[in-house]
């Protein structure tokens, strides 16, 4: 997977990727695979992310930290519950 064209024009050729792991191979960029739907089934915060949310990825420690305040995460979780929860197990 390549970065979007706008990033390529800025000289950015690699970017981290979080995916559901259904790839036949991995890109040249750092990748975290098998993140979903397992994360949703376990009720993880990954399912609460929206476009533009910031993350800190530490590949060696195998951690992804969501850089969103606890109050905002709680609002997102309440909104998800109000919509009936996760659409897939």
Secondary structure, 3 states (H helix, E strand, C coil): CCCCHHHHHCCCCCCCEECCCCCCCCCCCCEECCCCCHHHHCCCHHHHCCCCCCEEEECCCCEEEECCCHHHHHHHHHHHHHCCCCCCC
